[in-house]
């Protein structure tokens, strides 16, 4: 086993990040005991960059995003440690009123389920226009004109005719475009998109993802893309952080991950992606289930499911090792990262 340099708080240390999450810890009080949802997560996102945060349900990826946005349900949730630096200021030490002003204006979130995120009894034009009325004091007429502009920007056909339509009158893909328009309205510096295409069919998924990537480049925003699907991030992400049981287990530039993953969990996720050249063959699935976060296994939390697990894995938690010195570097929380890379 080779142990190399362990992780710095985040890559690119020394330069100011748009967002830097440092050693974040989040817990939930439940009847089953304390759930350790986020256990020392660190990552950074720069302007114009896309970070994909990947993991199965319950890995802590969405809870981390909620803590960053300040929309965690408190109680039962609570942030028990760490920092969330946005443009150099720690959001966790900011007054709620100030954080509320930042949300929407400087940082925005796109959720998975547009139908439940939009108000069903208000037209989409009204809901888009409200961003300009509330945040910028725009008149109703001006707000409506800007709502139409935004709808055109996200390529809603016949936007001027559809501005008075209600959310249920749009298809799932169009509703998700409206959610993107709402997030973009005030030209924020950072967007967090939480499984933005999960509810859509594959073709629409690709269109929405392409649109999001195009707008992110055009507005030079930082984008955090939360997903359980490694298949959707290849063309849009710059870097990937893979989460398991509330920790980052691999962090690397996207091309490194696809070329040769350095953690058995990432490798399993990659092998689970359906491939056209394997038509008719049984799809690979990582065995077992993610752990109950109130009872995380000792040592490496992935050991009960890992094909490479050995004795040391059941007792010693692997730190996030730096496994490559190129560029921003890549990191793996596996005692046997070298074997995984070579395999
Ligand atoms: Fe598997 Fe051990 Fe690596 Fe964990 S530390 S991923 S159990 S080989």
Boltz pocket constraint, residues with backbone or C-beta under 6 A from the ligand:
constraints:
  - pocket:
      binder: B
      contacts: [[A, 263], [A, 264], [A, 265], [A, 300], [A, 301], [A, 302], [A, 303], [A, 304], [A, 306], [A, 307], [A, 308], [A, 309], [A, 310], [A, 313], [A, 316], [A, 318], [A, 333], [A, 334], [A, 335], [A, 336], [A, 337]]
      max_distance: 6.0
